[in-house]
Amino acid sequence: MNPEFKESVKSAENSNEEFFTVNFGANKIKIFFEEDSCNWVWNYKYIYQKDALELKSQLDSSLKTNKIALINYFYTFIIPDISNLNSHIAPNTKSILDIGAGIGLFDLFLNQVFEHQVSFDLIEVDNLAEIEHVTNNPEETKNLDDNIQIRPVDALKKLMSVNKANNINIIESKSIDQYMDRKYDLVLSFRSWGYLYDLNLYEKFVRNTLNPNGLVITDLSIFDDSINKFSKLFKEVTLINEAGNNKRFIGKDLK
Ligand SMILES: C[S@@+](CC[C@H](N)C(=O)[O-])C[C@H]1O[C@@H](n2cnc3c(N)ncnc32)[C@H](O)[C@@H]1O
């Protein structure tokens, strides 16, 4: 078991389940729990429920299972994302857009790593039941229990509020037209835009809002024509990482 994960679980137990900490270089990152966002992990990332139960039992931990699941999600997805992107994110980045941010843990983390003030906009859907994922990995997002409501925008707002992340703003996907005058240095999308649904959905928004020297970093599905479409959007396209069902690209200089 990853000793860093163990240490984060310990920190959560020691804080009376209020927050967990993560060591990152010279930084100690602190993330406060919020029930809806823990439940987002538990219900949406349900294929990892068994792992969380096993980890809880191995550690003989008193921590609530959905909190173990959140820390496990953090170490399974967010830490590798941070390591992968570290060298690509310019230190002078001032404005970031994250499309399909989930519960925004990547952004909460990055927010604490930056030494200067950065503004974040996170796009999410109001109700997961209303959307249809047309491209990749349907098994991860469908088959949700009919009784379970997943409200990402709601969970995001609550998590940002308990973490006092006032510079992280949440945008509901249906209202993006109101934000066309925003400007971003960096547009991110992990396992969402071009991976679960078509790039067309936010192409106009990104065209309007990306700064001339801005970067787009997104995971693209290998099962459809997303990579081809993405390559047609930018003059410079670089592959930076490959995972099972997706490839992570950087796009620079919109055509
Ligand atoms: C696999 S999760 C990835 C979450 C997070 N980016 C991560 O990597 O852990 C995909 C996310 O995309 C969101 N999503 C799905 N359709 C969307 C849409 N049309 N606009 C914005 N977000 C969407 C889902 O609600 C979900 O949180």
The ligand as a Gaussian input file, in Angstrom:
#p B3LYP/6-31G(d) Opt

LIG

0 1
 C      -14.806000      10.648000     -15.784000
 S      -15.359000      12.115000     -14.976000
 C      -13.864000      13.030000     -14.823000
 C      -13.892000      13.940000     -13.651000
 C      -12.556000      14.627000     -13.385000
 N      -12.191000      15.494000     -14.489000
 C      -11.501000      13.576000     -13.180000
 O      -10.668000      13.408000     -14.077000
 O      -11.488000      12.927000     -12.151000
 C      -16.217000      12.975000     -16.260000
 C      -16.911000      14.219000     -15.787000
 O      -17.453000      14.889000     -16.921000
 C      -18.690000      15.444000     -16.524000
 N      -19.498000      15.723000     -17.716000
 C      -20.219000      14.850000     -18.447000
 N      -20.831000      15.475000     -19.466000
 C      -20.482000      16.779000     -19.384000
 C      -20.795000      17.941000     -20.137000
 N      -21.597000      17.877000     -21.185000
 N      -20.253000      19.115000     -19.753000
 C      -19.432000      19.185000     -18.655000
 N      -19.112000      18.125000     -17.911000
 C      -19.621000      16.937000     -18.263000
 C      -19.303000      14.397000     -15.613000
 O      -20.304000      14.945000     -14.786000
 C      -18.083000      13.928000     -14.859000
 O      -17.900000      14.638000     -13.651000

